[in-house]
């Protein structure tokens, strides 16, 4: 599988350092579509704060990826659903830490979550 960043230098607004406009994936043998994943522990309880939920989300995503013999390096698309716009920076920083600084196509959307104690939800697409 080959991944090629598609980030035009002209004709479109510039991407910031934490994301790219597009990622071309050539010859993947598998695609993994992951449901929105929350910052819940194994008993289904949400961490009490945003940092705790982000830590659990990324732990949960790594567990899901491992079940498909993948890692965060296989993530090719990410969407974050934030309960509050004030969470953007913490989410961005957690994503960059989890991905080792690797930028990929990402979108953040401000939403009302299904449960008041869910502060953020992240869905991904991975390719291998």
N, C-alpha and C positions, 0 to 999 in steps of 0.2 A: 504494500500500500504506500502511496505517495501523497503527502500533504503539501499544497502550494498556497502560500498566502496571496490573496488577490486584494491589494490595497492600492488603488490608483493614486498617483501623485498629483493628478490634475483632473479637472472636470467634475470634481465632487469635493465636499468639505473634508478636511483632514480627520482621520481617526485619532483619538487620543492614545497615549502609550499603552493603555490597559486593554484595548480591543483592536480588532481588525475588521474591515468591511466584509470580507468574505474569505472562505477557506475552501479551496478545491481539493476534493479527496478522490484520487485516482486509484482504481482497482481495489476497493475494499472487498474483503471476502465476507465480512459480517457487519451488520448495523445493529446497534442496541439503542432502543428508545426508552428512556427512563421517565417514569411518572414524576410529577412534582414531589419532591422529597422535603420533609419538614425536619426541624430540629427536635425530634422526639427520641427519647431513650427507648430501650428494649421493652419497657412496660407501656409505651405509648404516651409518656408524659413529656410535655414540653419543658425545655430548660427555662429558667426564670428570666433570663435576660438575652439580649441580642447576641452578645459574644458567645454565650453558651449554646444558643441555637445554631449559630454558624458553625461552631466546632462540631456539634452533633450532625448537622447536615452533611458536612464534608466527610465525616466518619461513615455516615450511612451511605453516601455515594461511593466511597471507596469499597465498602462491603458489597454493594450491588455490582459494581464493576468487577470485583474479584470473582463474583459468582459466574461471570462470563469470561474469566481469564483475561481481564482487561485492567488497566490502571487509569489514572487521571490523564495520562499521556494520550489515551485514545479518545478523549472528549473532543468533539469537533464543533459543537454548538451548545450554548447555555442560555437559559432564560431565567431571570430572577423575578419573583413576585414579592414585592415589599409592601408591608402594611403601612409604612410611613416613608415619605421621601427623605427624612432625616437619616435613614438607614443606608443610603447609597454609598457613602464612603467606607463604612465598616464592611459592607458586602463586597465592594471592590477590593479592599485590602485582603479580606479573607480569601477571595477567589484567586488573587495573584499569589498569595502564600501557598494555597493548595495546588496551584498549577506551576509552581516554581518560576513565576514571572512570565510564563507563556501567555501571549495574547491570542484570543480566538473570537469568532463572532459571538456577540452577546447582546442581550436586550434586558433592560430592567423596566418593570411595569409596577406602578403603584395600584394596589388592589385592596379590597376588603377580603380578608381570609375567612375560611369556613369556621374557624374557631378563634375567639378573641385572643387566646394565648399563643397562637401561631403568628410570629412576627415576620417570617420570611419563608418562602418556598422556592426551591430551585429544581428545574427540570433540565435534563441534558440529552444530547444525542452523542453516541460514541461509535467509532468505526474501527474495525480491525482487519 
